[in-house]
Amino acid sequence: GNMISSGELSKLEGMTQLGRCLEINDDMKFYQTFYSDSAGFTIDATANLDDYMFSTRTQGFKVFLRSHDETVMIDQGGYLVAPGTETFIKISAKKAQRLGSHWGTCKNVPSAYSKYGNETHPHYETVRECLQRQRIELYARKCSCLPWYFVSRMQTLEKLSVLDELIEDIKANAGNSTDGSTRNARNSSHLKVQRKQHHRKVRRNQDTVRRQRREAEDRMRRDAEDATSSWWEYSSTGPTTPTSAPPFWSDKSKYNSYTCSYTDLIICEAHIEEEIAKGSISLEGCPEPCEYLEWDAQLASSNFPPSKKYYQQHINNDWYFNGNMTYEEAQENLVRIHIYYDDLKITTNEQVKAYEIHNFIAEFGGTVDLFIGFSFFTVFQLIEIGIAFCVYGYYKRKKTEDVSKE
């Protein structure tokens, strides 16, 4: 219920495939002290469906459950929360501890793309972060460009060396040309064909699609004039170049030429998915880190606001809505999400060695004793006999030497 300033909000934002996302509780200041659906984290949000682009197929919000130090960039997994609903997400936490080499399959791989950790205290990749890294490397290798959200995040984190390394890989695959104007020429022929097919499909859209596009253009131009929030200028064939530039965009930036446009990214993703389905591209297996958290979640939803009376009494006068929304608009746009723990206990699943040296000694001793009456007391007796035999042999040899000298 506390106000968050724009500066504090910007610290929570992170660029992802879905756009700007809030990465909540990185500092682990939010914690639940007792069991109740009202004791967890609750967020009210509005979807603003009028601002959606005509090409958006899914409406609402995506919720990803993650460790506080995990970076999520790719739209894989997560839970979709539809507008006009109140959703309860009941979670239970599990901590997994795995054995490393020689005994287990876990492996701690330092993450180069994460905003968490450093050289002294690295953050290790989760399975999801490993898949994200492979996807981004596929974009660079197959499409000769990098996703805009990835470029934005790396520049925000000042990890320019990561971008430089990927661009060098693009240059190595495409030849010695470094001019950004020749990037389309470096794209493979199948990508060009798919781009033409995509443009023809857009041109075949009916009057409704054209009208939605014009409305979207008008809204984006107005936003650009008011708050410079519009990123792309739409032509009759789709997005082309930035008008009001993204935060990472700069006329002097050497990364602009290697940033996938909106159209390039859609076509590249479709091409990669097609090759993965055919088996011509395979993602390497991602090892589990040796220690990580995972969650089981149960979702339940109901209409929100539940009634016009509830809306007028409990929502319409709240400071964050200010009465600017009718009840019908609220039913189409508002979302309330509750995230809480089902149990405050954390279940730990620890992988241990099934067989160690002391197990071998115990089993070996028991087996020998069972068959021939051998025990560790017998071992000491054998040692005593061995020492006595060595002493006897020593004195016997010495006596023999003395007799020979005489």
C-alpha positions as CSV (number, residue, x, y, z in Angstrom):
1,G,0.0,0.0,0.0
2,N,3.0,2.3,-0.1
3,M,3.8,4.7,-2.9
4,I,6.8,3.8,-5.1
5,S,8.7,6.6,-6.7
6,S,9.6,6.5,-10.4
7,G,13.3,6.1,-9.4
8,E,12.5,3.1,-7.2
9,L,10.3,1.6,-9.9
10,S,13.1,1.9,-12.4
11,K,15.3,-0.2,-10.2
12,L,12.7,-3.0,-10.3
13,E,12.3,-3.0,-14.0
14,G,14.1,-5.3,-16.3
15,M,14.0,-5.7,-20.1
16,T,12.6,-9.1,-21.3
17,Q,11.1,-10.6,-24.4
18,L,7.7,-9.4,-23.1
19,G,8.9,-5.8,-22.6
20,R,9.5,-4.1,-19.3
21,C,8.9,-6.4,-16.4
22,L,9.0,-5.9,-12.6
23,E,11.6,-8.0,-10.9
24,I,10.3,-8.0,-7.3
25,N,12.1,-8.9,-4.1
26,D,15.7,-9.0,-5.4
27,D,16.8,-7.6,-2.0
28,M,14.7,-10.2,-0.1
29,K,13.0,-7.5,2.0
30,F,9.5,-9.1,1.4
31,Y,8.9,-12.1,3.6
32,Q,5.9,-13.9,5.0
33,T,5.6,-14.3,8.7
34,F,2.3,-16.3,9.1
35,Y,0.1,-18.4,6.9
36,S,-2.8,-16.6,5.2
37,D,-3.7,-15.6,1.7
38,S,-3.6,-12.0,2.9
39,A,-0.1,-12.4,4.5
40,G,1.8,-12.7,1.2
41,F,2.4,-10.3,-1.7
42,T,-0.6,-8.6,-3.4
43,I,-0.4,-6.4,-6.5
44,D,-3.1,-4.5,-8.3
45,A,-2.5,-3.7,-12.0
46,T,-4.3,-2.5,-15.0
47,A,-3.8,-4.1,-18.5
48,N,-4.7,-0.9,-20.5
49,L,-6.0,-3.0,-23.4
50,D,-6.5,0.1,-25.5
51,D,-2.7,0.5,-25.7
52,Y,-2.1,-3.1,-27.0
53,M,-0.7,-3.4,-30.6
54,F,-2.9,-5.0,-33.2
55,S,-0.6,-8.0,-33.4
56,T,-0.9,-8.9,-29.7
57,R,-2.6,-12.2,-29.4
58,T,-2.5,-12.7,-25.6
59,Q,-3.9,-10.2,-23.1
60,G,-3.0,-9.9,-19.4
61,F,0.1,-10.5,-17.3
62,K,2.8,-13.2,-17.0
63,V,4.0,-14.2,-13.5
64,F,7.3,-16.0,-13.2
65,L,8.3,-17.6,-10.0
66,R,12.1,-17.4,-9.5
67,S,14.9,-17.3,-7.0
68,H,15.7,-13.7,-5.9
69,D,19.0,-13.8,-7.9
70,E,17.6,-15.4,-11.1
71,T,17.4,-13.4,-14.3
72,V,14.4,-14.1,-16.6
73,M,14.5,-12.7,-20.1
74,I,12.8,-15.3,-22.4
75,D,9.1,-15.9,-22.4
76,Q,9.2,-19.6,-21.4
77,G,7.0,-21.0,-18.7
78,G,5.3,-18.7,-16.2
79,Y,1.6,-18.3,-15.4
80,L,-0.8,-16.1,-17.4
81,V,-3.2,-13.9,-15.5
82,A,-6.1,-12.7,-17.6
83,P,-7.6,-9.2,-17.2
84,G,-10.7,-8.9,-15.1
85,T,-9.6,-11.6,-12.6
86,E,-8.5,-11.9,-9.0
87,T,-5.9,-14.7,-9.0
88,F,-4.6,-16.5,-5.9
89,I,-1.2,-18.2,-6.4
90,K,-0.4,-20.5,-3.5
91,I,3.1,-21.7,-3.5
92,S,5.3,-24.1,-1.5
93,A,9.1,-23.9,-1.6
94,K,11.6,-26.8,-2.1
95,K,15.3,-26.5,-1.7
96,A,17.4,-29.0,-3.7
97,Q,21.0,-29.8,-2.9
98,R,22.8,-32.0,-5.5
99,L,26.2,-33.7,-5.6
100,G,28.8,-32.6,-8.0
101,S,31.3,-34.4,-10.1
102,H,32.4,-38.0,-9.2
103,W,29.2,-38.6,-7.4
104,G,26.4,-36.6,-9.1
105,T,25.5,-34.7,-12.3
106,C,25.1,-31.1,-10.9
107,K,27.4,-28.4,-12.2
108,N,27.9,-24.8,-11.1
109,V,28.3,-22.7,-14.3
110,P,28.9,-18.9,-13.7
111,S,26.3,-16.8,-15.5
112,A,27.6,-14.2,-17.9
113,Y,24.2,-12.6,-18.6
114,S,22.8,-12.3,-15.1
115,K,22.7,-9.0,-13.2
116,Y,23.6,-10.8,-10.0
117,G,26.9,-11.9,-8.7
118,N,30.5,-10.9,-9.7
119,E,33.9,-12.5,-10.2
120,T,34.4,-12.9,-6.5
121,H,30.9,-14.2,-5.7
122,P,29.5,-15.5,-9.0
123,H,25.9,-16.3,-9.7
124,Y,25.4,-19.8,-11.1
125,E,23.1,-20.5,-14.0
126,T,19.8,-22.1,-13.4
127,V,18.3,-24.5,-16.0
128,R,16.1,-21.6,-17.3
129,E,19.0,-19.2,-17.5
130,C,21.0,-21.9,-19.4
131,L,18.2,-22.2,-22.0
132,Q,18.1,-18.4,-22.3
133,R,21.8,-18.2,-23.0
134,Q,21.5,-20.9,-25.7
135,R,18.6,-19.1,-27.4
136,I,20.5,-15.8,-27.5
137,E,23.5,-17.5,-29.0
138,L,21.2,-19.1,-31.6
139,Y,19.9,-15.6,-32.6
140,A,23.5,-14.4,-33.1
141,R,24.5,-17.5,-35.0
142,K,21.4,-18.0,-37.2
143,C,20.1,-14.4,-37.7
144,S,23.3,-12.3,-37.3
145,C,21.6,-10.1,-34.7
146,L,20.9,-9.9,-31.0
147,P,17.5,-9.4,-29.3
148,W,16.7,-5.8,-28.4
149,Y,15.8,-6.7,-24.8
150,F,19.2,-8.5,-24.4
151,V,21.1,-5.6,-25.8
152,S,19.2,-3.2,-23.5
153,R,19.9,-5.3,-20.4
154,M,23.6,-5.8,-21.1
155,Q,24.0,-2.0,-21.6
156,T,22.1,-1.2,-18.5
157,L,24.3,-3.6,-16.5
158,E,27.4,-2.3,-18.3
159,K,28.4,-5.7,-19.5
160,L,29.5,-4.5,-22.8
161,S,32.2,-7.2,-23.1
162,V,29.4,-9.8,-23.4
163,L,27.9,-7.9,-26.4
164,D,31.4,-7.4,-27.9
165,E,32.1,-11.1,-27.7
166,L,28.8,-12.0,-29.4
167,I,29.3,-9.4,-32.1
168,E,32.7,-10.9,-32.9
169,D,31.1,-14.3,-33.3
170,I,28.6,-12.7,-35.7
171,K,31.4,-11.2,-37.7
172,A,33.3,-14.5,-37.7
173,N,30.2,-16.3,-39.1
174,A,29.3,-13.6,-41.6
175,G,32.7,-12.6,-42.9
176,N,34.9,-9.5,-42.4
177,S,32.1,-7.0,-43.1
178,T,31.3,-4.8,-40.1
179,D,29.1,-2.2,-41.8
180,G,25.6,-2.2,-40.3
181,S,24.0,-1.4,-43.7
182,T,25.1,-4.9,-44.9
183,R,23.6,-6.9,-42.1
184,N,20.5,-7.8,-44.2
185,A,22.9,-9.1,-46.9
186,R,24.5,-11.4,-44.3
187,N,21.2,-12.9,-43.3
188,S,20.6,-16.3,-44.8
189,S,18.4,-16.7,-47.9
190,H,15.6,-18.5,-46.1
191,L,15.3,-15.6,-43.7
192,K,14.8,-13.2,-46.6
193,V,12.1,-15.5,-48.1
194,Q,10.3,-15.6,-44.8
195,R,10.5,-11.9,-44.4
196,K,8.8,-11.4,-47.8
197,Q,6.1,-13.9,-46.9
198,H,5.5,-12.1,-43.6
199,H,5.2,-8.8,-45.5
200,R,2.8,-10.3,-48.0
201,K,0.7,-11.7,-45.2
202,V,0.5,-8.2,-43.5
203,R,-0.6,-6.6,-46.8
204,R,-3.4,-9.1,-47.1
205,N,-4.9,-8.1,-43.8
206,Q,-8.5,-6.8,-44.0
207,D,-9.8,-3.3,-43.2
208,T,-10.2,-4.1,-39.6
209,V,-6.5,-4.8,-39.2
210,R,-5.6,-1.6,-41.1
211,R,-7.8,0.5,-38.9
212,Q,-6.3,-1.0,-35.8
213,R,-2.8,-0.3,-37.1
214,R,-3.7,3.4,-37.8
215,E,-5.2,3.7,-34.3
216,A,-2.0,2.1,-32.9
217,E,0.1,4.6,-34.9
218,D,-1.9,7.5,-33.6
219,R,-1.6,6.4,-30.0
220,M,2.2,5.7,-30.3
221,R,2.8,9.1,-31.9
222,R,0.8,10.8,-29.1
223,D,2.8,8.9,-26.5
224,A,6.1,9.8,-28.2
225,E,5.2,13.5,-28.1
226,D,4.1,13.3,-24.4
227,A,6.6,10.9,-22.8
228,T,8.9,9.6,-25.6
229,S,7.6,6.2,-24.9
230,S,7.1,5.0,-28.5
231,W,9.9,2.8,-29.8
232,W,8.9,1.9,-33.3
233,E,7.5,3.6,-36.3
234,Y,5.1,1.4,-38.2
235,S,4.8,1.4,-42.0
236,S,2.4,-0.5,-44.2
237,T,4.7,-3.5,-44.1
238,G,5.5,-3.5,-40.4
239,P,8.1,-2.0,-38.0
240,T,11.1,-0.4,-39.6
241,T,13.2,2.1,-37.5
242,P,13.0,3.7,-34.1
243,T,11.3,7.1,-33.9
244,S,11.5,7.7,-30.1
245,A,14.5,5.5,-29.3
246,P,14.7,2.7,-26.7
247,P,16.8,3.5,-23.6
248,F,19.8,1.6,-25.1
249,W,19.6,3.2,-28.5
250,S,22.2,5.8,-29.4
251,D,23.2,7.3,-32.7
252,K,26.8,6.6,-31.7
253,S,26.2,3.1,-30.4
254,K,28.0,0.4,-32.3
255,Y,25.4,-2.1,-31.2
256,N,22.5,-0.6,-33.2
257,S,23.5,-2.4,-36.3
258,Y,23.5,-5.8,-34.6
259,T,20.1,-5.3,-32.8
260,C,17.2,-7.4,-34.2
261,S,14.3,-5.3,-35.4
262,Y,10.8,-6.3,-34.4
263,T,10.2,-8.1,-37.7
264,D,13.7,-9.7,-37.7
265,L,13.1,-11.1,-34.3
266,I,9.7,-12.6,-35.1
267,I,11.0,-14.3,-38.3
268,C,14.1,-15.5,-36.6
269,E,12.2,-17.1,-33.7
270,A,9.9,-18.8,-36.2
271,H,12.9,-20.1,-38.2
272,I,14.7,-21.4,-35.1
273,E,11.5,-23.1,-33.8
274,E,11.1,-24.8,-37.2
275,E,14.7,-26.1,-37.2
276,I,14.4,-27.3,-33.7
277,A,11.2,-29.2,-34.6
278,K,13.0,-30.8,-37.6
279,G,15.9,-31.8,-35.5
280,S,18.5,-29.8,-37.4
281,I,19.1,-27.7,-34.3
282,S,19.4,-29.2,-30.9
283,L,19.9,-27.5,-27.6
284,E,22.6,-28.9,-25.3
285,G,21.5,-30.4,-22.0
286,C,21.6,-27.9,-19.1
287,P,23.0,-29.3,-15.9
288,E,21.3,-28.5,-12.6
289,P,23.1,-26.2,-10.3
290,C,24.3,-27.9,-7.1
291,E,21.9,-25.8,-4.9
292,Y,18.7,-24.1,-6.0
293,L,15.1,-23.4,-5.0
294,E,12.0,-24.6,-6.8
295,W,8.3,-24.0,-6.3
296,D,5.0,-25.9,-6.6
297,A,2.1,-23.5,-7.4
298,Q,-1.6,-23.8,-7.3
299,L,-3.8,-21.1,-9.0
300,A,-7.4,-20.1,-8.4
301,S,-9.2,-17.2,-10.1
302,S,-12.4,-15.4,-9.8
303,N,-14.0,-12.3,-11.5
304,F,-12.6,-8.9,-10.5
305,P,-14.2,-6.6,-9.6
306,P,-16.8,-9.1,-8.5
307,S,-19.7,-6.5,-8.6
308,K,-20.4,-2.9,-9.4
309,K,-21.1,-2.2,-5.7
310,Y,-17.7,-3.6,-4.7
311,Y,-16.0,-1.6,-7.4
312,Q,-17.6,1.7,-6.2
313,Q,-16.9,1.0,-2.5
314,H,-13.4,-0.5,-2.6
315,I,-11.7,0.3,-5.8
316,N,-13.0,3.4,-7.5
317,N,-11.9,5.8,-4.8
318,D,-8.4,4.3,-4.2
319,W,-5.6,6.7,-4.9
320,Y,-4.1,4.6,-7.6
321,F,-7.2,4.6,-9.8
322,N,-8.6,8.1,-9.0
323,G,-12.0,7.3,-10.4
324,N,-10.7,7.5,-14.0
325,M,-12.2,4.1,-15.0
326,T,-15.8,2.9,-15.3
327,Y,-17.0,-0.4,-13.9
328,E,-17.1,-1.9,-17.4
329,E,-13.5,-0.7,-18.2
330,A,-12.4,-2.1,-14.8
331,Q,-13.9,-5.6,-15.7
332,E,-11.8,-5.6,-18.9
333,N,-8.5,-4.2,-17.5
334,L,-8.0,-4.7,-13.7
335,V,-6.0,-7.5,-12.2
336,R,-5.4,-8.4,-8.6
337,I,-2.8,-11.0,-7.9
338,H,-2.1,-12.6,-4.5
339,I,1.1,-14.7,-4.0
340,Y,1.5,-16.4,-0.7
341,Y,3.1,-19.5,0.8
342,D,1.0,-22.5,1.5
343,D,3.4,-23.5,4.3
344,L,6.2,-21.5,5.9
345,K,8.4,-24.5,6.0
346,I,10.9,-25.2,3.2
347,T,11.3,-28.9,2.2
348,T,15.0,-29.7,1.6
349,N,15.8,-32.5,-0.8
350,E,19.5,-33.4,-0.3
351,Q,21.4,-35.8,-2.6
352,V,23.9,-37.8,-0.5
353,K,26.5,-40.5,-1.4
354,A,24.9,-43.9,-1.5
355,Y,28.1,-45.7,-0.7
356,E,31.3,-44.5,1.0
357,I,34.5,-46.0,2.3
358,H,33.2,-46.7,5.8
359,N,30.2,-48.6,4.2
360,F,32.7,-50.8,2.4
361,I,34.7,-51.5,5.5
362,A,31.7,-52.4,7.5
363,E,30.2,-54.7,4.8
364,F,33.6,-56.3,4.1
365,G,34.2,-57.0,7.8
366,G,30.8,-58.4,8.3
367,T,31.0,-60.7,5.3
368,V,34.4,-62.1,6.2
369,D,33.4,-62.7,9.8
370,L,30.3,-64.5,8.7
371,F,32.1,-67.0,6.5
372,I,35.5,-67.6,8.2
373,G,35.1,-66.1,11.6
374,F,37.4,-63.2,10.7
375,S,37.2,-60.0,12.8
376,F,39.2,-56.9,13.6
377,F,40.5,-58.6,16.7
378,T,42.0,-61.2,14.4
379,V,43.7,-58.4,12.5
380,F,45.6,-57.2,15.6
381,Q,46.6,-60.8,16.3
382,L,48.0,-61.2,12.8
383,I,49.9,-57.9,13.2
384,E,51.4,-59.2,16.4
385,I,52.4,-62.4,14.8
386,G,53.9,-60.6,11.9
387,I,56.0,-58.3,14.2
388,A,57.2,-61.4,16.2
389,F,58.1,-63.2,13.0
390,C,60.2,-60.2,11.7
391,V,62.0,-59.9,15.1
392,Y,62.7,-63.6,15.1
393,G,64.1,-63.5,11.5
394,Y,66.2,-60.5,12.3
395,Y,67.9,-62.1,15.3
396,K,68.3,-65.4,13.5
397,R,70.1,-63.7,10.6
398,K,72.3,-61.8,13.0
399,K,73.3,-64.9,14.9
400,T,74.2,-66.7,11.6
401,E,76.4,-63.7,10.6
402,D,78.2,-63.9,14.0
403,V,78.9,-67.6,13.6
404,S,80.3,-67.2,10.1
405,K,82.7,-64.5,11.3
406,E,84.1,-66.8,14.0
